[in-house]
Each structure stands twice: as C-alpha cells, then as structure tokens.
Amino acid sequence: MPTIDVSPGVSLAHECFGDPGDTPVLLVMGLGAQMIAWPEGFCRALADRGRYVIRYDNRDCGRSTTFDEHPVDTARFLAAVKAGDLPAALAMVPYRLTDMADDGFALLTALGIERAHVVGASMGGMIAQRMALTRPERVLSLTSMMSTTGEPEYGRSTPEARAVLFGPRPADRDGYIAAAERELVWASKRYADAAELRQLAAESYDRGHHPGGIGRQLGAMVLDGSRADALRDLRVPTLVIHGLDDTLIDPSGGRRTAELVPGAELLLLPDMGHDRPRPLWPDLIDAMVRHTV
C-alpha cells in the first residue's frame, strides 16, 4: 500500500481498486479506524460495479503521518469543551476537521482526479460533509454513512457505547485484540461477529497501531461544531445511510442530516449498527452504485 505526500509534513497511505478510467469513489474512514475497516472484499465488489475505489488512512492513523509530538489529554480536552473554554480546547489540538478534508482533496489531486464521489463513515461522514461544504465543485456526490451533523442533540451515543469509545484499551497485542469484542455494543444485533472484530483489531494492531492519534482526531471532530446551517445550503447530491441498530451515533444523526440537506435521500437499514455487516453489503453497494452515477 503506497504512501503519497499530500501537503508539507503529511503523507497518506492509500490503495486503489478497479479501472482508473471508471467513476472515482473516495472512501473516508472514521475515528481511529484504518482504511482496512473498509474491507477489501467490499472495495472490490464496488469496483466490480464500475467504480474506481480509493481507500486511505486518515492522518494520525495506520501508515499515514502521525502527530505524536502533539499529545492530547482527551479527558482534559473534553472538560475544556464542556466548560466552554474554547481557547484552551483549540490550543490542545494540532489540526482541524477542515485539514482532514483537505487531505482527501490533496490525495485526489495527487492521483490525478479532479472530481470524485465521496463516501464517509462515522467521523469519515463528517469529513465527507466538510469536503462537500468547502469544495463542492470537486464533489460529484456525498454519501454520509452512520454519521451526524455536529449538533449535540442529534446522534447521541448511549452511555454503554460512550463507555467503550472512551474507555482505555490494553496496550499489548493480545489484550487489544480481546478488547475489540467490546465493540459489539454498537454492532448489528443480528449480524455482529466477534471473530471479525478480533481479526480487524489484529490486522490494525500489526499494520500501524497509533492510539495517541485518536485524541487528536476526536479533538478535530468536536471542534468542527455544528454543520447544520451550512448543510441547509448544500447543493451536492446526497445519500444518507444509517443503521437502525446504531448505538454509537443514534439514527437521529442520519435523519437530521437528510432533513437538512435539500433533496437528500435517506436509507435506514434494519439489522445494521455502527458497522457494515457482510450480509448487508449488497444493499449498501446497490445504494452506492445508484447514487454514484
């Protein structure tokens, strides 16, 4: 999986599937998740439907550039945000969500792609929204999956899901892999697979384990604030996908996104949580192919 310089000091690991002459689709992953969380089989199935699929590691994740020289104390950061001390919160985080959105565009430019369909999951959906809002002329369409608008009253996590998200994870490989089963709390109730969670955790740990990046990505996500007003003015064709079993980002986040974006299509999937279970791949890929014409 090659890396490519996208801006001074930032290189992104990426992988492409399919024919470069086909319609390009950029896949953007979520908080702390590497590009392999877009499974290779999923990417190849989408490419087989006539799409040129690009997945990549966000900055501070996997094999892309990390910012370990800027440690973020997540508890201290969240306390500053809760107290309304915005200057203190801003000072703790070395980049913003707009920088992560710029990374996506810079990767496309480096690959010789001027315009692409952008698909983002979870925090990746927020990055994809920001891409569509800041450079709509480069976004053929937006697909916001299991994401939300940045408004605190929508897409709220359950206490159980928040406990897993913010809870410490073992630093050793075996402990880290075993702890992946905690993510069942936000997975599909019908199709959740603990073995697949452990396998992805093992591959991620071996490929590029950078837990410090999560705090910086989280800070960038939180500080992006509400995108509601901007989304009301968005004129990019938009598909919103959300699983009804999602406890990490409640389906209200998806409903609200579709409500705000003029003409947006909303696809709510039973039996999908904050995941993309293999039995639902045909539904997801069909929807994405219809949307990315």
VEXFI-913790 format. One record per residue (C-alpha): residue number from 0; residue in one letter; y, z, x. Coordinates in nm, 3 decimals. Each point is the difference from the previous one (the first is absolute). Example, Ala and Ser with C-alpha at 12.3 -4.5 7.8 and 13.67 -1.06 7.14 Angstrom:
// VEXFI-913790
+-------+-------+---------+---------+---------+
! numar ! bavex !       y !       z !       x !
+-------+-------+---------+---------+---------+
!     0 !     A !  -0.450 !   0.780 !   1.230 !
!     1 !     S !   0.344 !  -0.066 !   0.137 !
+-------+-------+---------+---------+---------+
//
This chain:
// VEXFI-913790
+-------+-------+---------+---------+---------+
! numar ! bavex !       y !       z !       x !
+-------+-------+---------+---------+---------+
!     0 !     M !   0.000 !   0.000 !   0.000 !
!     1 !     P !   0.314 !  -0.119 !   0.179 !
!     2 !     T !   0.332 !   0.181 !   0.024 !
!     3 !     I !   0.335 !  -0.173 !  -0.011 !
!     4 !     D !   0.351 !   0.117 !   0.089 !
!     5 !     V !   0.213 !   0.005 !  -0.316 !
!     6 !     S !   0.311 !   0.179 !   0.127 !
!     7 !     P !   0.111 !   0.184 !   0.315 !
!     8 !     G !  -0.254 !   0.277 !   0.055 !
!     9 !     V !  -0.221 !  -0.084 !  -0.299 !
!    10 !     S !  -0.326 !  -0.194 !   0.009 !
!    11 !     L !  -0.229 !  -0.043 !  -0.299 !
!    12 !     A !  -0.376 !  -0.048 !   0.000 !
!    13 !     H !  -0.103 !  -0.258 !  -0.256 !
!    14 !     E !  -0.281 !  -0.225 !  -0.115 !
!    15 !     C !   0.002 !  -0.322 !  -0.200 !
!    16 !     F !  -0.263 !  -0.150 !  -0.230 !
!    17 !     G !  -0.028 !  -0.352 !  -0.136 !
!    18 !     D !   0.183 !  -0.326 !   0.055 !
!    19 !     P !   0.358 !   0.031 !   0.135 !
!    20 !     G !   0.088 !  -0.293 !  -0.223 !
!    21 !     D !  -0.081 !   0.200 !  -0.314 !
!    22 !     T !   0.242 !   0.220 !  -0.193 !
!    23 !     P !   0.081 !   0.308 !   0.214 !
!    24 !     V !  -0.066 !   0.350 !  -0.135 !
!    25 !     L !   0.116 !   0.302 !   0.201 !
!    26 !     L !  -0.195 !   0.323 !  -0.065 !
!    27 !     V !   0.192 !   0.324 !   0.066 !
!    28 !     M !  -0.192 !   0.326 !   0.027 !
!    29 !     G !   0.099 !   0.355 !  -0.094 !
!    30 !     L !   0.072 !   0.336 !   0.159 !
!    31 !     G !  -0.201 !   0.058 !   0.315 !
!    32 !     A !  -0.249 !  -0.272 !  -0.092 !
!    33 !     Q !  -0.091 !  -0.276 !   0.243 !
!    34 !     M !  -0.031 !  -0.364 !  -0.095 !
!    35 !     I !  -0.378 !   0.038 !  -0.020 !
!    36 !     A !   0.060 !   0.190 !  -0.324 !
!    37 !     W !   0.041 !  -0.355 !  -0.132 !
!    38 !     P !  -0.374 !  -0.067 !   0.045 !
!    39 !     E !  -0.098 !  -0.314 !   0.187 !
!    40 !     G !  -0.218 !  -0.108 !  -0.292 !
!    41 !     F !   0.295 !   0.030 !  -0.236 !
!    42 !     C !   0.222 !  -0.203 !   0.233 !
!    43 !     R !  -0.262 !  -0.273 !   0.044 !
!    44 !     A !  -0.062 !  -0.020 !  -0.374 !
!    45 !     L !   0.373 !  -0.050 !  -0.058 !
!    46 !     A !   0.013 !  -0.259 !   0.280 !
!    47 !     D !  -0.293 !  -0.184 !  -0.160 !
!    48 !     R !   0.221 !  -0.045 !  -0.306 !
!    49 !     G !   0.250 !  -0.203 !   0.200 !
!    50 !     R !   0.226 !   0.267 !   0.146 !
!    51 !     Y !   0.098 !   0.055 !   0.363 !
!    52 !     V !  -0.037 !   0.377 !   0.023 !
!    53 !     I !   0.179 !   0.216 !   0.257 !
!    54 !     R !  -0.071 !   0.371 !   0.038 !
!    55 !     Y !   0.166 !   0.222 !   0.258 !
!    56 !     D !   0.044 !   0.355 !   0.124 !
!    57 !     N !   0.336 !   0.147 !  -0.093 !
!    58 !     R !   0.196 !   0.153 !   0.285 !
!    59 !     D !  -0.131 !   0.346 !   0.092 !
!    60 !     C !  -0.351 !  -0.091 !  -0.107 !
!    61 !     G !  -0.317 !  -0.148 !   0.145 !
!    62 !     R !   0.070 !  -0.232 !   0.292 !
!    63 !     S !   0.367 !  -0.060 !  -0.071 !
!    64 !     T !   0.284 !   0.174 !   0.185 !
!    65 !     T !   0.018 !   0.375 !  -0.048 !
!    66 !     F !   0.304 !   0.227 !   0.023 !
!    67 !     D !  -0.165 !   0.312 !   0.136 !
!    68 !     E !   0.315 !   0.084 !   0.197 !
!    69 !     H !   0.154 !   0.092 !  -0.338 !
!    70 !     P !  -0.226 !   0.269 !  -0.151 !
!    71 !     V !   0.074 !   0.094 !  -0.361 !
!    72 !     D !  -0.079 !   0.344 !  -0.140 !
!    73 !     T !  -0.101 !  -0.106 !  -0.352 !
!    74 !     A !   0.041 !   0.345 !  -0.154 !
!    75 !     R !   0.348 !   0.039 !   0.151 !
!    76 !     F !   0.097 !  -0.351 !  -0.108 !
!    77 !     L !  -0.115 !   0.053 !  -0.361 !
!    78 !     A !   0.180 !   0.335 !  -0.009 !
!    79 !     A !   0.324 !  -0.170 !   0.108 !
!    80 !     V !  -0.043 !  -0.264 !  -0.269 !
!    81 !     K !  -0.071 !   0.262 !  -0.266 !
!    82 !     A !   0.309 !   0.197 !   0.107 !
!    83 !     G !   0.212 !  -0.313 !  -0.024 !
!    84 !     D !   0.084 !   0.007 !   0.371 !
!    85 !     L !   0.000 !  -0.378 !   0.042 !
!    86 !     P !   0.166 !  -0.008 !   0.345 !
!    87 !     A !  -0.272 !   0.229 !   0.139 !
!    88 !     A !  -0.275 !  -0.208 !  -0.161 !
!    89 !     L !   0.147 !  -0.328 !   0.127 !
!    90 !     A !   0.027 !   0.139 !   0.352 !
!    91 !     M !  -0.374 !   0.076 !   0.010 !
!    92 !     V !  -0.127 !  -0.354 !  -0.074 !
!    93 !     P !   0.035 !  -0.279 !   0.260 !
!    94 !     Y !  -0.017 !  -0.296 !  -0.242 !
!    95 !     R !   0.035 !  -0.090 !  -0.366 !
!    96 !     L !  -0.203 !  -0.188 !  -0.258 !
!    97 !     T !   0.238 !  -0.293 !   0.046 !
!    98 !     D !  -0.112 !  -0.016 !   0.364 !
!    99 !     M !  -0.360 !  -0.019 !  -0.117 !
!   100 !     A !   0.097 !  -0.276 !  -0.243 !
!   101 !     D !   0.173 !  -0.184 !   0.286 !
!   102 !     D !  -0.325 !   0.029 !   0.198 !
!   103 !     G !  -0.180 !  -0.199 !  -0.270 !
!   104 !     F !   0.259 !  -0.277 !   0.008 !
!   105 !     A !   0.001 !  -0.005 !   0.380 !
!   106 !     L !  -0.376 !  -0.038 !   0.003 !
!   107 !     L !   0.022 !  -0.294 !  -0.240 !
!   108 !     T !   0.269 !  -0.158 !   0.219 !
!   109 !     A !  -0.212 !   0.045 !   0.311 !
!   110 !     L !  -0.287 !  -0.173 !  -0.180 !
!   111 !     G !   0.226 !  -0.290 !  -0.097 !
!   112 !     I !   0.009 !   0.092 !  -0.369 !
!   113 !     E !   0.336 !  -0.015 !  -0.178 !
!   114 !     R !  -0.110 !   0.115 !  -0.349 !
!   115 !     A !  -0.306 !   0.190 !  -0.120 !
!   116 !     H !  -0.147 !   0.184 !  -0.293 !
!   117 !     V !   0.020 !   0.372 !   0.082 !
!   118 !     V !  -0.262 !   0.246 !  -0.124 !
!   119 !     G !   0.039 !   0.371 !   0.070 !
!   120 !     A !  -0.218 !   0.299 !  -0.085 !
!   121 !     S !   0.135 !   0.356 !  -0.040 !
!   122 !     M !   0.271 !   0.046 !   0.266 !
!   123 !     G !  -0.068 !  -0.366 !   0.077 !
!   124 !     G !   0.112 !  -0.075 !  -0.355 !
!   125 !     M !   0.328 !   0.178 !   0.074 !
!   126 !     I !   0.040 !  -0.203 !   0.319 !
!   127 !     A !  -0.080 !  -0.319 !  -0.195 !
!   128 !     Q !   0.259 !   0.093 !  -0.264 !
!   129 !     R !   0.256 !   0.057 !   0.272 !
!   130 !     M !  -0.087 !  -0.338 !   0.154 !
!   131 !     A !   0.057 !  -0.173 !  -0.334 !
!   132 !     L !   0.326 !   0.187 !  -0.052 !
!   133 !     T !   0.150 !  -0.064 !   0.343 !
!   134 !     R !  -0.116 !  -0.357 !   0.068 !
!   135 !     P !  -0.104 !  -0.154 !  -0.334 !
!   136 !     E !   0.042 !  -0.350 !   0.140 !
!   137 !     R !  -0.301 !   0.064 !   0.225 !
!   138 !     V !  -0.227 !   0.153 !  -0.266 !
!   139 !     L !  -0.185 !  -0.249 !  -0.220 !
!   140 !     S !  -0.131 !   0.282 !  -0.218 !
!   141 !     L !  -0.047 !   0.377 !   0.006 !
!   142 !     T !  -0.318 !   0.187 !  -0.087 !
!   143 !     S !   0.056 !   0.377 !  -0.014 !
!   144 !     M !  -0.335 !   0.177 !  -0.012 !
!   145 !     M !  -0.056 !   0.373 !  -0.070 !
!   146 !     S !   0.364 !   0.065 !   0.089 !
!   147 !     T !   0.322 !   0.127 !  -0.156 !
!   148 !     T !   0.379 !  -0.032 !  -0.006 !
!   149 !     G !   0.112 !   0.297 !   0.208 !
!   150 !     E !   0.119 !   0.187 !  -0.309 !
!   151 !     P !  -0.148 !   0.352 !   0.024 !
!   152 !     E !  -0.086 !   0.025 !  -0.368 !
!   153 !     Y !  -0.240 !  -0.296 !   0.016 !
!   154 !     G !  -0.329 !  -0.041 !   0.186 !
!   155 !     R !  -0.039 !   0.371 !   0.067 !
!   156 !     S !  -0.314 !   0.120 !   0.180 !
!   157 !     T !  -0.224 !   0.265 !  -0.148 !
!   158 !     P !   0.002 !   0.333 !   0.189 !
!   159 !     E !  -0.354 !  -0.070 !   0.118 !
!   160 !     A !   0.092 !  -0.343 !   0.139 !
!   161 !     R !   0.311 !   0.138 !   0.171 !
!   162 !     A !  -0.207 !   0.273 !   0.161 !
!   163 !     V !  -0.229 !  -0.261 !   0.156 !
!   164 !     L !   0.286 !  -0.230 !   0.103 !
!   165 !     F !   0.196 !   0.274 !   0.177 !
!   166 !     G !  -0.292 !   0.215 !   0.109 !
!   167 !     P !  -0.102 !   0.008 !   0.366 !
!   168 !     R !  -0.283 !  -0.227 !   0.109 !
!   169 !     P !  -0.232 !   0.087 !   0.288 !
!   170 !     A !   0.094 !  -0.151 !   0.335 !
!   171 !     D !  -0.359 !  -0.054 !   0.118 !
!   172 !     R !  -0.179 !  -0.318 !  -0.101 !
!   173 !     D !  -0.285 !   0.158 !  -0.198 !
!   174 !     G !   0.231 !   0.233 !  -0.187 !
!   175 !     Y !   0.246 !  -0.280 !  -0.074 !
!   176 !     I !  -0.275 !  -0.219 !  -0.144 !
!   177 !     A !  -0.145 !   0.279 !  -0.212 !
!   178 !     A !   0.345 !   0.087 !  -0.135 !
!   179 !     A !   0.041 !  -0.354 !  -0.135 !
!   180 !     E !  -0.210 !   0.106 !  -0.299 !
!   181 !     R !   0.297 !   0.205 !  -0.120 !
!   182 !     E !   0.159 !  -0.330 !  -0.101 !
!   183 !     L !  -0.246 !  -0.020 !  -0.287 !
!   184 !     V !   0.262 !   0.203 !  -0.188 !
!   185 !     W !   0.209 !  -0.315 !  -0.051 !
!   186 !     A !  -0.275 !  -0.262 !   0.001 !
!   187 !     S !  -0.158 !  -0.188 !  -0.289 !
!   188 !     K !  -0.202 !   0.239 !  -0.214 !
!   189 !     R !  -0.263 !  -0.266 !  -0.065 !
!   190 !     Y !  -0.021 !  -0.188 !   0.327 !
!   191 !     A !   0.101 !   0.252 !   0.267 !
!   192 !     D !  -0.223 !  -0.020 !   0.306 !
!   193 !     A !   0.007 !   0.289 !   0.248 !
!   194 !     A !  -0.198 !  -0.201 !   0.254 !
!   195 !     E !   0.264 !  -0.275 !  -0.001 !
!   196 !     L !   0.275 !   0.258 !   0.049 !
!   197 !     R !  -0.185 !   0.144 !   0.299 !
!   198 !     Q !  -0.061 !  -0.345 !   0.145 !
!   199 !     L !   0.367 !  -0.098 !  -0.026 !
!   200 !     A !   0.099 !   0.334 !   0.158 !
!   201 !     A !  -0.238 !  -0.060 !   0.291 !
!   202 !     E !   0.127 !  -0.354 !   0.058 !
!   203 !     S !   0.361 !   0.116 !  -0.022 !
!   204 !     Y !  -0.054 !   0.292 !   0.237 !
!   205 !     D !  -0.166 !  -0.223 !   0.260 !
!   206 !     R !   0.248 !  -0.283 !  -0.039 !
!   207 !     G !   0.325 !   0.194 !   0.032 !
!   208 !     H !   0.041 !   0.360 !  -0.116 !
!   209 !     H !   0.370 !   0.099 !  -0.003 !
!   210 !     P !   0.046 !   0.291 !  -0.243 !
!   211 !     G !   0.358 !   0.061 !   0.118 !
!   212 !     G !   0.106 !  -0.329 !  -0.153 !
!   213 !     I !  -0.065 !   0.125 !  -0.352 !
!   214 !     G !   0.296 !   0.239 !   0.008 !
!   215 !     R !   0.235 !  -0.274 !   0.118 !
!   216 !     Q !  -0.125 !  -0.249 !  -0.259 !
!   217 !     L !   0.026 !   0.267 !  -0.270 !
!   218 !     G !   0.357 !   0.074 !   0.105 !
!   219 !     A !   0.093 !  -0.367 !  -0.021 !
!   220 !     M !  -0.159 !  -0.024 !  -0.345 !
!   221 !     V !   0.168 !   0.311 !  -0.140 !
!   222 !     L !   0.342 !  -0.087 !   0.140 !
!   223 !     D !  -0.009 !  -0.342 !  -0.166 !
!   224 !     G !   0.078 !   0.182 !  -0.324 !
!   225 !     S !   0.007 !  -0.166 !  -0.339 !
!   226 !     R !  -0.019 !  -0.379 !  -0.016 !
!   227 !     A !   0.048 !   0.002 !  -0.379 !
!   228 !     D !   0.347 !  -0.156 !  -0.018 !
!   229 !     A !  -0.089 !  -0.271 !   0.250 !
!   230 !     L !  -0.329 !  -0.079 !  -0.175 !
!   231 !     R !   0.188 !  -0.066 !  -0.325 !
!   232 !     D !   0.172 !  -0.290 !   0.176 !
!   233 !     L !  -0.309 !  -0.139 !   0.175 !
!   234 !     R !  -0.071 !  -0.363 !  -0.083 !
!   235 !     V !  -0.319 !  -0.048 !   0.203 !
!   236 !     P !  -0.317 !  -0.065 !  -0.207 !
!   237 !     T !  -0.171 !   0.339 !  -0.011 !
!   238 !     L !  -0.351 !   0.122 !  -0.079 !
!   239 !     V !  -0.060 !   0.375 !  -0.026 !
!   240 !     I !  -0.358 !   0.126 !   0.033 !
!   241 !     H !  -0.099 !   0.362 !  -0.054 !
!   242 !     G !  -0.326 !   0.184 !  -0.053 !
!   243 !     L !  -0.022 !   0.235 !  -0.295 !
!   244 !     D !  -0.204 !   0.248 !   0.207 !
!   245 !     D !   0.274 !   0.034 !   0.264 !
!   246 !     T !   0.093 !   0.364 !   0.061 !
!   247 !     L !   0.193 !  -0.055 !   0.326 !
!   248 !     I !   0.260 !  -0.227 !  -0.160 !
!   249 !     D !  -0.020 !   0.045 !  -0.375 !
!   250 !     P !  -0.015 !  -0.324 !  -0.203 !
!   251 !     S !   0.348 !   0.081 !  -0.129 !
!   252 !     G !   0.120 !  -0.131 !   0.337 !
!   253 !     G !  -0.145 !  -0.342 !  -0.072 !
!   254 !     R !   0.117 !  -0.001 !  -0.360 !
!   255 !     R !   0.352 !   0.089 !   0.108 !
!   256 !     T !   0.006 !  -0.273 !   0.266 !
!   257 !     A !  -0.103 !  -0.262 !  -0.254 !
!   258 !     E !   0.252 !   0.135 !  -0.250 !
!   259 !     L !   0.286 !  -0.037 !   0.246 !
!   260 !     V !  -0.071 !  -0.342 !   0.152 !
!   261 !     P !   0.102 !  -0.279 !  -0.239 !
!   262 !     G !  -0.303 !  -0.203 !  -0.110 !
!   263 !     A !  -0.250 !   0.206 !   0.199 !
!   264 !     E !  -0.368 !  -0.017 !  -0.098 !
!   265 !     L !  -0.185 !   0.332 !  -0.022 !
!   266 !     L !  -0.374 !   0.023 !   0.061 !
!   267 !     L !  -0.150 !   0.345 !  -0.064 !
!   268 !     L !  -0.362 !   0.023 !   0.109 !
!   269 !     P !  -0.247 !   0.252 !  -0.142 !
!   270 !     D !  -0.243 !   0.140 !   0.258 !
!   271 !     M !   0.244 !  -0.050 !   0.288 !
!   272 !     G !   0.160 !   0.293 !   0.177 !
!   273 !     H !   0.214 !   0.001 !   0.312 !
!   274 !     D !  -0.246 !  -0.245 !   0.149 !
!   275 !     R !  -0.137 !  -0.350 !  -0.041 !
!   276 !     P !  -0.366 !   0.051 !  -0.096 !
!   277 !     R !  -0.227 !  -0.289 !   0.091 !
!   278 !     P !  -0.115 !  -0.065 !  -0.360 !
!   279 !     L !   0.364 !  -0.063 !  -0.094 !
!   280 !     W !   0.069 !  -0.249 !   0.279 !
!   281 !     P !  -0.055 !  -0.301 !  -0.229 !
!   282 !     D !   0.258 !   0.133 !  -0.248 !
!   283 !     L !   0.251 !   0.075 !   0.275 !
!   284 !     I !  -0.049 !  -0.331 !   0.178 !
!   285 !     D !   0.017 !  -0.199 !  -0.324 !
!   286 !     A !   0.330 !   0.170 !  -0.087 !
!   287 !     M !   0.140 !  -0.057 !   0.347 !
!   288 !     V !  -0.102 !  -0.367 !   0.006 !
!   289 !     R !   0.160 !  -0.062 !  -0.340 !
!   290 !     H !   0.319 !   0.165 !   0.121 !
!   291 !     T !   0.023 !  -0.164 !   0.342 !
!   292 !     V !   0.006 !  -0.367 !  -0.102 !
+-------+-------+---------+---------+---------+
//
